[in-house]
Amino acid sequence: MKFYTFFPIILCLFFSIHAPCQTLDTIYVNDRQVVSLSFTDPIQTAMTGSPNFAFNFNREQAENLGLLQAEKKQTSNLLVRTTTGNLYSFILAYREHLPQLHYFINPDQGLKNPFQHSINRASAQDSIQKTASVKEQHFTLLCTQLLHKKSSPHHNKQRKGIRIKLMQRVYHDDHVYMVYELKNRSTIPYALGQFQLSKVLGTPKRKASYQELPITPLFEFKMPKQIGPSSSVRFVVVYPKFTMNTGQRLQVKVLEAQGSRNLILKLR
């Protein structure tokens, strides 16, 4: 096995010896649902402590998203290194009913470097926050304008009283703005568990050739957590501009948090 496989582990042990004790966050997974992790920087390397836990990420082109799933009811850990050199460590635990299906990981959750001066760290953090704030304001302005613009659905799918519509797809700069509408026509509240846009190749019936490549959102505007009975919500999700390879198509997967009212909207 090559040395670079162990490099993140060596750094992690070094930091844990020289730095103050740091409490690790616990991420719950099971063998029936996929848990996604979004990092602020693309993932470079990652590994789990046990082969019964699988962490998948794009190894060909660095992306911010990783997917977790478990095979057995055990406890393990996950170590992730991003392209900026940040290290993240988490406890992995099996649970039948998951408290959440997506985790946004921020730099504050990373392992602390004992040799990094607090002044430089604060200065870098301020710079990141200012840049993020400007970008967030830009996204918010355009998303607000899109929600106020009249539009007709381009694609829609309905199942068990739940309907998902793609209202608009707008390209601006290096981003794709997609306006969705989620409608609950039933008498039971709908709790949104997962909302994921993916590039898809092949069909689920042929598992060997089937691939789903999730597209990590950059910004979510008015994304609902729950839709009440006989209610509808419009929201905007901003993605990085992407291209489609031959044979690929887009799909939106909508999963209920604690239920079976799930939808797959095929866009291409």
Phi and psi in degrees as a GROMACS rama.xvg file:
@    title "Ramachandran Plot"
@    xaxis  label "Phi"
@    yaxis  label "Psi"
@TYPE xy
-70.8041  156.523  LYS-2
-65.8462  -35.0558  PHE-3
-65.023  -18.7025  TYR-4
-63.6523  -34.1891  THR-5
-91.7498  -8.27257  PHE-6
-58.7089  -45.6529  PHE-7
-62.0486  -35.0196  PRO-8
-67.7591  -40.2782  ILE-9
-61.5815  -44.6695  ILE-10
-62.8422  -41.6765  LEU-11
-61.478  -45.0885  CYS-12
-65.2792  -38.2896  LEU-13
-63.3602  -44.358  PHE-14
-65.8022  -40.6824  PHE-15
-67.0362  -27.1259  SER-16
-77.1775  -42.9513  ILE-17
-93.0954  -17.3907  HIS-18
-101.007  160.063  ALA-19
-60.2897  156.477  PRO-20
-59.843  132.051  CYS-21
-121.809  126.586  GLN-22
-75.4965  129.137  THR-23
-91.7584  141.362  LEU-24
-74.2854  149.194  ASP-25
-105.002  131.423  THR-26
-113.501  127.854  ILE-27
-99.1856  134.214  TYR-28
-138.021  165.903  VAL-29
-147.264  -172.836  ASN-30
-96.7563  5.81262  ASP-31
-113.367  -18.8885  ARG-32
-129.583  151.477  GLN-33
-99.2879  129.519  VAL-34
-104.115  129.813  VAL-35
-108.436  144.565  SER-36
-123.033  125.138  LEU-37
-109.516  122.233  SER-38
-102.166  157.531  PHE-39
-72.7938  -23.0343  THR-40
-122.955  154.103  ASP-41
-61.656  149.627  PRO-42
-82.2729  131.666  ILE-43
-99.3683  -52.9834  GLN-44
-140.195  156.776  THR-45
-161.97  150.987  ALA-46
-156.988  152.327  MET-47
-105.488  155.993  THR-48
-74.4269  -21.9443  GLY-49
-128.855  140.065  SER-50
-67.8018  -9.86713  PRO-51
-78.2288  -4.03933  ASN-52
-118.783  127.276  PHE-53
-110.449  127.406  ALA-54
-119.978  111.798  PHE-55
-107.946  138.18  ASN-56
-151.108  166.062  PHE-57
-74.6445  109.128  ASN-58
-87.922  -13.9776  ARG-59
-86.3888  -39.8879  GLU-60
-133.854  118.075  GLN-61
-58.2517  126.103  ALA-62
-132.487  167.69  GLU-63
-85.6513  -10.3671  ASN-64
-103.967  137.443  LEU-65
-130.493  151.47  GLY-66
-120.796  132.164  LEU-67
-114.59  143.264  LEU-68
-156.486  151.403  GLN-69
-114.301  157.721  ALA-70
-111.366  -30.6503  GLU-71
-134.376  161.27  LYS-72
-79.8144  79.6856  LYS-73
-132.755  178.367  GLN-74
-120.055  140.049  THR-75
-149.182  -158.984  SER-76
-144.568  162.815  ASN-77
-130.146  133.554  LEU-78
-122.212  127.025  LEU-79
-127.607  135.538  VAL-80
-119.383  130.804  ARG-81
-94.3363  171.05  THR-82
-66.692  -17.1733  THR-83
-87.7976  -1.33272  THR-84
94.1613  -1.65675  GLY-85
-72.1151  140.966  ASN-86
-112.138  137.608  LEU-87
-129.838  137.062  TYR-88
-131.644  134.654  SER-89
-135.715  152.081  PHE-90
-87.0914  134.834  ILE-91
-109.336  130.775  LEU-92
-136.687  143.744  ALA-93
-84.1244  137.759  TYR-94
-149.097  135.731  ARG-95
-63.4473  -46.2895  GLU-96
-111.299  116.163  HIS-97
-83.1558  135.269  LEU-98
-69.6434  -28.0626  PRO-99
-160.009  157.837  GLN-100
-110.044  -8.02979  LEU-101
-139.497  137.411  HIS-102
-123.6  126.616  TYR-103
-93.9555  114.219  PHE-104
-96.6137  120.997  ILE-105
-103.118  162.076  ASN-106
-58.5421  -26.25  PRO-107
-63.5982  -19.7279  ASP-108
-85.8141  -2.54824  GLN-109
-76.1906  164.105  GLY-110
-68.7434  139.447  LEU-111
-83.7296  133.288  LYS-112
-87.3333  116.266  ASN-113
-68.5116  -14.3295  PRO-114
-99.3187  0.521126  PHE-115
-89.9234  122.008  GLN-116
-65.6534  140.472  HIS-117
-62.8385  -32.748  SER-118
-66.788  -46.4559  ILE-119
-64.7671  -37.14  ASN-120
-65.005  -42.9271  ARG-121
-65.6283  -39.9906  ALA-122
-64.5451  -43.6248  SER-123
-65.1004  -39.3945  ALA-124
-65.1818  -40.0509  GLN-125
-61.6488  -41.5707  ASP-126
-64.097  -42.7022  SER-127
-63.3602  -43.0053  ILE-128
-65.0336  -39.1043  GLN-129
-65.7176  -44.2746  LYS-130
-62.7467  -44.0148  THR-131
-63.9991  -37.4357  ALA-132
-65.474  -43.4686  SER-133
-63.454  -44.2994  VAL-134
-64.5703  -39.9168  LYS-135
-64.43  -40.3132  GLU-136
-62.7798  -41.0094  GLN-137
-63.1178  -46.9167  HIS-138
-61.3117  -44.7915  PHE-139
-59.8575  -42.4896  THR-140
-62.1626  -48.6861  LEU-141
-68.6141  -37.7925  LEU-142
-64.5119  -40.2178  CYS-143
-61.7667  -43.2263  THR-144
-63.2365  -39.8342  GLN-145
-67.6581  -36.6353  LEU-146
-68.5431  -27.7881  LEU-147
-86.2578  -7.46897  HIS-148
-87.4762  132.449  LYS-149
-70.452  139.835  LYS-150
-156.836  158.48  SER-151
-111.735  147.848  SER-152
-65.6975  138.1  PRO-153
-90.0044  -35.8343  HIS-154
-143.315  149.556  HIS-155
-154.463  156.935  ASN-156
-147.545  138.465  LYS-157
-131.628  141.628  GLN-158
-159.853  130.242  ARG-159
52.8344  39.9691  LYS-160
83.762  1.24893  GLY-161
-110.213  130.346  ILE-162
-125.479  133.418  ARG-163
-115.581  134.099  ILE-164
-128.067  141.308  LYS-165
-98.0958  112.052  LEU-166
-86.8581  -41.4591  MET-167
-148.497  152.642  GLN-168
-133.938  112.593  ARG-169
-121.145  128.983  VAL-170
-99.206  127.311  TYR-171
-145.253  123.417  HIS-172
55.9304  -125.51  ASP-173
-104.684  28.0401  ASP-174
-129.432  155.991  HIS-175
-119.138  121.575  VAL-176
-101.648  121.213  TYR-177
-119.63  121.834  MET-178
-97.4752  122.825  VAL-179
-115.398  157.54  TYR-180
-131.191  127.638  GLU-181
-115.542  121.94  LEU-182
-120.805  134.043  LYS-183
-109.463  105.532  ASN-184
-95.1819  4.19151  ARG-185
-91.822  -179.551  SER-186
-99.2838  8.01055  THR-187
-116.398  133.14  ILE-188
-57.177  147.122  PRO-189
-114.476  114.807  TYR-190
-94.9448  121.344  ALA-191
-79.6817  120.806  LEU-192
-96.4743  -46.5898  GLY-193
-144.247  137.499  GLN-194
-133.756  108.955  PHE-195
-136.817  123.781  GLN-196
-90.6181  132.48  LEU-197
-139.725  153.916  SER-198
-88.4225  133.653  LYS-199
-124.341  136.896  VAL-200
-128.753  128.334  LEU-201
86.2607  -165.766  GLY-202
-127.434  150.68  THR-203
-59.905  -24.1013  PRO-204
-66.0883  -29.2041  LYS-205
-108.571  85.3873  ARG-206
-62.6295  -30.2869  LYS-207
-64.5634  -32.8845  ALA-208
-108.195  2.36118  SER-209
-86.8268  132.527  TYR-210
-136.724  137.742  GLN-211
-121.623  119.588  GLU-212
-112.88  98.8569  LEU-213
-61.994  143.313  PRO-214
-101.715  116.217  ILE-215
-72.7461  123.66  THR-216
-70.8105  145.029  PRO-217
-90.3052  -26.7526  LEU-218
-160.607  139.013  PHE-219
-123.083  125.897  GLU-220
-115.399  116.349  PHE-221
59.9855  34.5509  LYS-222
-67.1152  123.174  MET-223
-79.1674  150.172  PRO-224
-95.6727  -28.8642  LYS-225
-150.841  141.327  GLN-226
-116.125  124.945  ILE-227
-71.8037  169.36  GLY-228
-59.0855  140.226  PRO-229
52.4739  42.5319  SER-230
-131.164  160.474  SER-231
-139.767  150.855  SER-232
-135.828  134.837  VAL-233
-106.874  142.221  ARG-234
-151.686  166.935  PHE-235
-125.377  137.87  VAL-236
-123.093  130.834  VAL-237
-103.739  127.981  VAL-238
-119.83  157.929  TYR-239
-68.1094  149.127  PRO-240
-61.8994  133.633  LYS-241
-131.63  161.456  PHE-242
-119.726  156.95  THR-243
-111.351  131.732  MET-244
-84.2118  167.472  ASN-245
-59.4716  129.572  THR-246
89.4421  -11.736  GLY-247
-83.6205  153.707  GLN-248
-141.46  165.34  ARG-249
-100.871  146.208  LEU-250
-147.213  150.864  GLN-251
-112.629  124.034  VAL-252
-103.887  123.936  LYS-253
-118.58  115.629  VAL-254
-117.595  135.828  LEU-255
-75.9365  142.253  GLU-256
-62.1873  -50.497  ALA-257
-132.63  70.5188  GLN-258
176.942  -174.778  GLY-259
-117.617  11.8813  SER-260
-82.6519  79.5282  ARG-261
-109.846  148.768  ASN-262
-133.439  148.466  LEU-263
-129.042  115.301  ILE-264
-99.865  114.59  LEU-265
-87.828  125.369  LYS-266
-103.262  -17.7339  LEU-267
